[in-house]
């Protein structure tokens, strides 16, 4: 655990609310990014992030200081997202999909106000295609791939966050990549 985190965690465990506020300020952006990449809804991500910090605050005394505070916090946030998906049994929605309204289909188009070089447009389009493909993955694969490739977590950190074996993490990421290849090959070729 980082020295700054260690001091703040010890103070927070002893009931120092300001120390926990500092921990919140240190990690709120990172936690929001993890949650947002999983739920793809800004307002829901903010709610889930707040719930994660509330749960962390309420259980800070059970935190084991041998581990990184950030990993423990990301585990709480990720579990919140998983619980949210399980409760809602969410179906993902892509902004590229047509919308059915009565007997008509409407294709939404979004205006771009800035002139951008062709390479930027291509890069943005590729990113959008990949994001859409990731959204189609089953939750357990999507979570693993987001933590690995978007949050740049190590396999060990992912195993700790998701509370699964290291081999399971590697298998899920491998399977997610295979599924992404299939999804992308159908979409692109």
PAZAPA-4460 file (N, C-alpha, C; in steps of 0.05 Angstrom, whole numbers, plus 32768, in hexadecimal, padded with zeros to 4 digits):
% residues 189
    n_x    n_y    n_z   ca_x   ca_y   ca_z    c_x    c_y    c_z   seq   type   mol
   8011   7FE8   8000   8000   8000   8000   8012   8019   8000     1      X     A
   800A   802D   7FF1   801A   8046   7FF0   801A   8053   800B     2      X     A
   8030   8061   8011   8034   806E   802B   801D   8081   8032     3      X     A
   8015   8092   801F   7FFF   80A5   8023   7FE6   8096   802A     4      X     A
   7FE0   8080   801A   7FC8   8071   801F   7FC9   8064   803B     5      X     A
   7FE0   8059   8042   7FE2   804C   805B   7FDB   805E   8073     6      X     A
   7FE6   8076   8073   7FE1   8089   8089   7FC3   8090   8089     7      X     A
   7FB8   8096   8072   7F9C   809E   8070   7F89   8087   8079     8      X     A
   7F90   806E   8070   7F80   8057   8077   7F80   8053   8096     9      X     A
   7F98   8055   80A2   7F9A   8051   80BF   7F89   8066   80CD    10      X     A
   7F8A   807F   80C4   7F7A   8094   80D0   7F5C   808F   80CC    11      X     A
   7F55   8087   80B4   7F39   8081   80AE   7F2E   806A   80BF    12      X     A
   7F3F   8056   80C3   7F37   803F   80D4   7F33   8047   80F0    13      X     A
   7F40   805D   80F9   7F3D   8067   8114   7F26   807C   8116    14      X     A
   7F17   807E   8100   7EFF   8090   8101   7F03   80AC   80F6    15      X     A
   7F1A   80B1   80EA   7F20   80CC   80DF   7F12   80CF   80C4    16      X     A
   7EFB   80DD   80C5   7EEC   80E1   80AC   7EFA   80F1   8097    17      X     A
   7F0B   8104   80A0   7F1A   8115   808C   7F2E   8103   807D    18      X     A
   7F3A   80F0   808B   7F4D   80DE   807D   7F3E   80CE   8068    19      X     A
   7F26   80C5   806E   7F17   80B6   805A   7F0F   80C9   8043    20      X     A
   7F08   80E1   8049   7F03   80F5   8034   7F1B   80F8   8021    21      X     A
   7F32   80F8   802C   7F4B   80FB   801C   7F4E   80E2   800A    22      X     A
   7F49   80CA   8015   7F4A   80B2   8005   7F35   80B3   7FEF    23      X     A
   7F1E   80BD   7FF5   7F09   80C0   7FE1   7F12   80D3   7FCA    24      X     A
   7F1E   80E9   7FD2   7F28   80FC   7FBE   7F3E   80F0   7FAD    25      X     A
   7F4F   80E0   7FB9   7F65   80D3   7FAB   7F5B   80C0   7F95    26      X     A
   7F45   80B1   7F9C   7F3D   809B   7F8A   7F23   809F   7F7C    27      X     A
   7F15   80B6   7F80   7EFA   80B8   7F74   7EFB   80B7   7F55    28      X     A
   7F0F   80C4   7F49   7F10   80C4   7F2C   7F16   80A8   7F21    29      X     A
   7F28   809A   7F2D   7F2F   807F   7F24   7F17   806C   7F28    30      X     A
   7F0A   806E   7F3F   7EF3   805C   7F44   7EDC   8063   7F30    31      X     A
   7ED8   807D   7F2B   7EC3   8085   7F18   7EC9   8079   7EFD    32      X     A
   7EE3   807B   7EF4   7EEA   8070   7EDA   7EE5   8052   7ED7    33      X     A
   7EEC   8043   7EEC   7EE7   8026   7EEB   7EC9   8021   7EE9    34      X     A
   7EB9   802E   7EFA   7E9C   802A   7EFB   7E8F   8033   7EE0    35      X     A
   7E97   804A   7ED7   7E8B   8055   7EBE   7E91   8042   7EA6    36      X     A
   7EA9   8038   7EA5   7EAF   8026   7E8F   7E9F   800C   7E90    37      X     A
   7E96   8005   7EA7   7E85   7FED   7EAA   7E68   7FF3   7EA4    38      X     A
   7E5D   8009   7EAE   7E40   800E   7EAB   7E39   8021   7E94    39      X     A
   7E4C   8031   7E8B   7E48   8043   7E74   7E31   8056   7E78    40      X     A
   7E2D   805E   7E91   7E18   8072   7E97   7E23   8084   7EAD    41      X     A
   7E27   809D   7EA6   7E34   80B0   7EB9   7E26   80B2   7ED4    42      X     A
   7E0C   80B5   7ED3   7DFD   80B8   7EED   7DFD   809F   7EFD    43      X     A
   7DFA   8088   7EF0   7DFB   806E   7EFF   7E17   806A   7F09    44      X     A
   7E2B   8071   7EFA   7E47   806E   7F03   7E4C   807F   7F1C    45      X     A
   7E42   8097   7F1C   7E45   80A9   7F34   7E38   809C   7F4C    46      X     A
   7E20   8091   7F48   7E12   8084   7F5E   7E21   806C   7F69    47      X     A
   7E2B   805B   7F56   7E39   8043   7F5E   7E54   804A   7F6B    48      X     A
   7E61   8060   7F61   7E7A   8069   7F6E   7E74   8071   7F8A    49      X     A
   7E5F   8081   7F8F   7E59   808A   7FAA   7E52   8072   7FBC    50      X     A
   7E44   805E   7FB2   7E3E   8046   7FC1   7E58   8038   7FC9    51      X     A
   7E6B   8037   7FB6   7E84   802A   7FBC   7E93   8038   7FD3    52      X     A
   7E93   8052   7FD2   7EA1   8061   7FE8   7E92   805E   8003    53      X     A
   7E78   805D   8001   7E68   8059   801A   7E6E   803D   8026    54      X     A
   7E6F   8029   8014   7E75   800E   801E   7E91   800D   8029    55      X     A
   7EA4   801A   801B   7EC0   801A   8025   7EC2   8028   8040    56      X     A
   7EB4   803E   8043   7EB4   804D   805C   7EA8   803B   8073    57      X     A
   7E92   802E   806D   7E85   801E   8081   7E95   8005   8089    58      X     A
   7EA7   7FFC   8077   7EB6   7FE4   807D   7ED4   7FE8   807E    59      X     A
   7EDD   8001   8081   7EF9   8008   8081   7F08   7FF9   8098    60      X     A
   7EFB   7FF4   80AE   7F08   7FE6   80C4   7F0F   7FC9   80BD    61      X     A
   7F02   7FBD   80A9   7F08   7FA2   80A2   7F1D   7FA1   808B    62      X     A
   7F26   7FB8   8082   7F3B   7FB8   806C   7F55   7FAE   8077    63      X     A
   7F61   7F9B   8068   7F7B   7F90   806F   7F91   7FA1   8063    64      X     A
   7FA1   7FAD   8073   7FB5   7FC0   806A   7FCD   7FB3   805B    65      X     A
   7FCD   7F99   805A   7FE2   7F8B   804A   7FDE   7F8F   802D    66      X     A
   7FC5   7F96   8025   7FBE   7F99   8009   7FBB   7FB6   8002    67      X     A
   7FBA   7FBB   7FE8   7FB7   7FD7   7FDE   7F9B   7FE0   7FE3    68      X     A
   7F98   7FF8   7FEE   7F7D   8004   7FF2   7F6E   8006   7FD8    69      X     A
   7F7D   800F   7FC3   7F70   8013   7FA9   7F63   7FF9   7F9E    70      X     A
   7F71   7FE2   7FA2   7F67   7FC9   7F98   7F4D   7FC2   7FA7    71      X     A
   7F4E   7FC6   7FC2   7F37   7FC0   7FD2   7F1F   7FD1   7FCA    72      X     A
   7F24   7FEB   7FC5   7F10   7FFE   7FBC   7F05   7FF7   7FA1    73      X     A
   7F16   7FEF   7F8E   7F0D   7FE7   7F73   7EFC   7FCE   7F75    74      X     A
   7F03   7FBC   7F87   7EF4   7FA4   7F8A   7ED7   7FAB   7F93    75      X     A
   7ED5   7FBD   7FA6   7EBB   7FC5   7FAF   7EAB   7FD2   7F98    76      X     A
   7EB8   7FE4   7F89   7EAA   7FF1   7F73   7EA2   7FDE   7F5D    77      X     A
   7EB4   7FCB   7F56   7EAE   7FB7   7F42   7E97   7FA5   7F4B    78      X     A
   7E97   7F9D   7F64   7E81   7F8D   7F6E   7E67   7F9C   7F6E    79      X     A
   7E67   7FB6   7F73   7E4F   7FC6   7F70   7E44   7FC5   7F54    80      X     A
   7E55   7FC7   7F40   7E4D   7FC6   7F25   7E41   7FAA   7F1E    81      X     A
   7E4F   7F96   7F27   7E45   7F7A   7F22   7E29   7F77   7F2E    82      X     A
   7E26   7F80   7F47   7E0C   7F7E   7F54   7DF7   7F8E   7F45    83      X     A
   7DFE   7FA5   7F3B   7DEC   7FB6   7F2C   7DE3   7FA7   7F13    84      X     A
   7DF6   7F9B   7F04   7DEE   7F8C   7EEC   7DDC   7F74   7EF3    85      X     A
   7DE3   7F67   7F08   7DD3   7F4F   7F10   7DB6   7F58   7F17    86      X     A
   7DB4   7F6E   7F26   7D99   7F77   7F2E   7D89   7F80   7F16    87      X     A
   7D96   7F8D   7F04   7D88   7F99   7EED   7D87   7F87   7ED5    88      X     A
   7D98   7F73   7ED4   7D9B   7F62   7EBC   7D9B   7F73   7EA4    89      X     A
   7DAD   7F87   7EA4   7DAE   7F9B   7E8F   7DB5   7F90   7E74    90      X     A
   7DA8   7F9B   7E61   7DB0   7F96   7E45   7DBE   7FB0   7E3C    91      X     A
   7DD4   7FAC   7E2F   7DE3   7FC4   7E27   7DD5   7FD1   7E0F    92      X     A
   7DD9   7FEA   7E0D   7DCD   7FFA   7DF7   7DE4   8009   7DE9    93      X     A
   7DE5   8006   7DD0   7DFA   8014   7DC1   7DED   802D   7DB3    94      X     A
   7DFB   8042   7DB3   7DF1   805A   7DA6   7DF1   8057   7D88    95      X     A
   7DFD   8041   7D7E   7DFD   803C   7D61   7DE4   802D   7D58    96      X     A
   7DD6   8021   7D6C   7DBF   8011   7D65   7DA7   8022   7D5C    97      X     A
   7D97   8016   7D4B   7D7F   8024   7D43   7D6B   8022   7D5A    98      X     A
   7D59   8035   7D5C   7D45   8035   7D70   7D2A   8030   7D63    99      X     A
   7D1B   801D   7D6F   7D00   8018   7D65   7CEC   802A   7D72   100      X     A
   7CDC   8037   7D61   7CC7   8048   7D6C   7CAE   8042   7D5B   101      X     A
   7C9A   8036   7D68   7C82   802C   7D5B   7C8B   8019   7D44   102      X     A
   7C86   801F   7D2B   7C8D   800E   7D15   7CA6   8018   7D06   103      X     A
   7CB2   802D   7D10   7CC9   8039   7D02   7CE2   8033   7D11   104      X     A
   7CF8   8034   7D02   7D13   8033   7D0E   7D20   804D   7D0A   105      X     A
   7D2D   8057   7D1F   7D3B   8070   7D1E   7D58   806C   7D23   106      X     A
   7D69   8075   7D12   7D86   8074   7D16   7D8F   808F   7D21   107      X     A
   7D9A   808F   7D39   7DA4   80A8   7D45   7DBE   80AF   7D39   108      X     A
   7DC1   80C8   7D33   7DDB   80D3   7D2A   7DE2   80EA   7D3B   109      X     A
   7DFB   80EC   7D42   7E04   8101   7D54   7E18   8113   7D44   110      X     A
   7E12   812C   7D45   7E23   8140   7D37   7E3D   8143   7D45   111      X     A
   7E52   8147   7D35   7E6C   814D   7D3F   7E73   816A   7D38   112      X     A
   7E77   817A   7D4C   7E7A   8197   7D47   7E97   819F   7D40   113      X     A
   7EAA   818C   7D43   7EC6   8194   7D3E   7ED0   8185   7D26   114      X     A
   7EDF   8194   7D15   7EEC   8186   7CFF   7F04   8177   7D0A   115      X     A
   7F06   815D   7D03   7F1B   814D   7D0D   7F29   813F   7CF6   116      X     A
   7F42   813A   7CF9   7F52   812D   7CE4   7F47   8110   7CE0   117      X     A
   7F4A   8106   7CC8   7F40   80EB   7CC2   7F4A   80D6   7CD5   118      X     A
   7F63   80D8   7CDD   7F6E   80C4   7CEF   7F61   80C4   7D0A   119      X     A
   7F59   80DC   7D13   7F4A   80DE   7D2D   7F2F   80D2   7D2A   120      X     A
   7F22   80D6   7D14   7F07   80CB   7D0F   7F09   80AD   7D0E   121      X     A
   7F1D   80A2   7D01   7F20   8085   7CFF   7F26   8079   7D1A   122      X     A
   7F38   8086   7D29   7F3E   807C   7D44   7F26   807D   7D56   123      X     A
   7F16   8092   7D55   7EFE   8094   7D65   7EEA   807E   7D5D   124      X     A
   7EE7   8079   7D43   7ED5   8065   7D3A   7EDD   8049   7D43   125      X     A
   7EF8   8043   7D41   7F02   802A   7D4B   7EFC   8026   7D69   126      X     A
   7F01   803B   7D77   7EFC   803A   7D94   7EDF   8035   7D9A   127      X     A
   7ECD   8041   7D8B   7EB0   803E   7D8E   7EA8   8021   7D88   128      X     A
   7EB4   8015   7D73   7EAE   7FFA   7D6C   7EB7   7FE7   7D82   129      X     A
   7ECF   7FEB   7D8C   7EDA   7FDA   7DA2   7EC9   7FDD   7DBB   130      X     A
   7EC1   7FF6   7DC2   7EB0   7FFA   7DDA   7E96   7FEB   7DD7   131      X     A
   7E8A   7FED   7DBF   7E71   7FDF   7DBA   7E75   7FC1   7DBC   132      X     A
   7E8B   7FB7   7DB2   7E91   7F9A   7DB4   7E94   7F91   7DD1   133      X     A
   7EA2   7FA1   7DE1   7EA6   7F9C   7DFD   7E8B   7F9B   7E0C   134      X     A
   7E79   7FAE   7E05   7E5E   7FAF   7E11   7E4E   7F95   7E0C   135      X     A
   7E55   7F87   7DF6   7E46   7F6F   7DEF   7E50   7F56   7DFF   136      X     A
   7E67   7F59   7E0C   7E72   7F42   7E1B   7E61   7F3C   7E33   137      X     A
   7E60   7F23   7E3B   7E53   7F1C   7E55   7E61   7F2B   7E6B   138      X     A
   7E53   7F32   7E80   7E5D   7F42   7E96   7E78   7F3A   7EA1   139      X     A
   7E7B   7F20   7EA6   7E94   7F17   7EB3   7EAC   7F1B   7EA0   140      X     A
   7EA9   7F19   7E86   7EBF   7F1E   7E74   7EC3   7F3C   7E70   141      X     A
   7EAD   7F4B   7E6E   7EAF   7F68   7E6B   7EBE   7F74   7E82   142      X     A
   7EB7   7F6C   7E9B   7EC4   7F76   7EB2   7EE2   7F71   7EB2   143      X     A
   7EEA   7F58   7EAB   7F06   7F51   7EAA   7F15   7F61   7E95   144      X     A
   7F0A   7F64   7E7E   7F17   7F71   7E68   7F19   7F8F   7E6D   145      X     A
   7F05   7F9B   7E79   7F06   7FB8   7E80   7F1C   7FBD   7E95   146      X     A
   7F1D   7FAC   7EA9   7F31   7FB0   7EBE   7F4E   7FAC   7EB2   147      X     A
   7F51   7F99   7EA0   7F6B   7F94   7E95   7F74   7FA9   7E81   148      X     A
   7F63   7FAF   7E6D   7F6C   7FC0   7E57   7F64   7FDD   7E59   149      X     A
   7F4F   7FE3   7E68   7F48   8000   7E6A   7F53   800B   7E85   150      X     A
   7F53   7FFB   7E99   7F5D   8005   7EB3   7F7A   7FFC   7EB8   151      X     A
   7F84   7FEC   7EA6   7FA0   7FE3   7EA7   7FA8   7FD6   7EC1   152      X     A
   7F96   7FC5   7ECB   7F9C   7FB6   7EE4   7FAB   7F9C   7EDD   153      X     A
   7FBC   7F93   7EEF   7FCA   7F7A   7EEB   7FB7   7F63   7EEF   154      X     A
   7FBF   7F4C   7EE6   7FAE   7F34   7EEA   7FAA   7F2F   7F08   155      X     A
   7FBF   7F34   7F18   7FBD   7F2F   7F35   7FA9   7F43   7F41   156      X     A
   7FAA   7F5C   7F39   7F97   7F70   7F43   7F7A   7F69   7F3C   157      X     A
   7F77   7F60   7F23   7F5C   7F58   7F1A   7F51   7F41   7F2B   158      X     A
   7F63   7F2E   7F30   7F5B   7F16   7F40   7F52   7F1F   7F5C   159      X     A
   7F61   7F32   7F67   7F5A   7F3C   7F82   7F40   7F4C   7F81   160      X     A
   7F3D   7F5E   7F6D   7F25   7F6F   7F6B   7F0C   7F5D   7F68   161      X     A
   7F0E   7F49   7F57   7EF7   7F39   7F51   7EF4   7F21   7F64   162      X     A
   7F08   7F1D   7F74   7F08   7F07   7F87   7F06   7EEC   7F79   163      X     A
   7F17   7EE9   7F64   7F18   7ED0   7F56   7F35   7EC7   7F53   164      X     A
   7F39   7EAE   7F4B   7F54   7EA4   7F48   7F62   7EB1   7F30   165      X     A
   7F7D   7EB3   7F32   7F8D   7EBF   7F1C   7F88   7EB0   7F02   166      X     A
   7F86   7E96   7F02   7F81   7E86   7EEA   7F66   7E8D   7EDE   167      X     A
   7F52   7E93   7EEE   7F37   7E9A   7EE5   7F39   7EB5   7ED7   168      X     A
   7F48   7EC8   7EE2   7F4C   7EE2   7ED5   7F58   7EDE   7EBA   169      X     A
   7F6D   7ECF   7EB8   7F7A   7ECB   7E9E   7F67   7EBE   7E8A   170      X     A
   7F57   7EAA   7E94   7F44   7E9D   7E82   7F2E   7EB0   7E79   171      X     A
   7F24   7EC1   7E8B   7F0F   7ED4   7E83   7F19   7EE8   7E6F   172      X     A
   7F32   7EF1   7E73   7F3D   7F05   7E60   7F42   7EF8   7E45   173      X     A
   7F4C   7EDF   7E45   7F51   7ED1   7E2D   7F36   7ECD   7E1E   174      X     A
   7F22   7EC4   7E2D   7F07   7EBF   7E21   7EFB   7EDA   7E17   175      X     A
   7EFF   7EEF   7E26   7EF4   7F09   7E1D   7F01   7F12   7E03   176      X     A
   7F1B   7F0E   7E01   7F29   7F15   7DE8   7F1F   7F04   7DD1   177      X     A
   7F1B   7EEA   7DD5   7F10   7ED9   7DC0   7EF4   7EE2   7DB8   178      X     A
   7EE3   7EE8   7DCB   7EC8   7EF2   7DC4   7ECA   7F0D   7DB5   179      X     A
   7EDC   7F1E   7DBE   7EDF   7F38   7DB0   7EE8   7F34   7D93   180      X     A
   7EFA   7F21   7D8F   7F03   7F1B   7D73   7EEB   7F13   7D62   181      X     A
   7EDA   7F01   7D6D   7EC2   7EF8   7D5F   7EAF   7F0F   7D59   182      X     A
   7EAA   7F1F   7D6D   7E97   7F36   7D6A   7EA2   7F49   7D55   183      X     A
   7EBC   7F4F   7D58   7EC8   7F63   7D46   7ECA   7F58   7D29   184      X     A
   7ED0   7F3E   7D26   7ED2   7F33   7D0B   7EB7   7F34   7CFD   185      X     A
   7EA1   7F2F   7D0C   7E87   7F30   7D01   7E80   7F4D   7CF9   186      X     A
   7E88   7F60   7D0A   7E81   7F7C   7D05   7E92   7F88   7CEE   187      X     A
   7EAC   7F7F   7CED   7EBE   7F8C   7CDA   7EC2   7F7B   7CC0   188      X     A
   7EBA   7F62   7CC1   7EC1   7F53   7CA9   7EAD   7F3F   7CA3   189      X     A
***
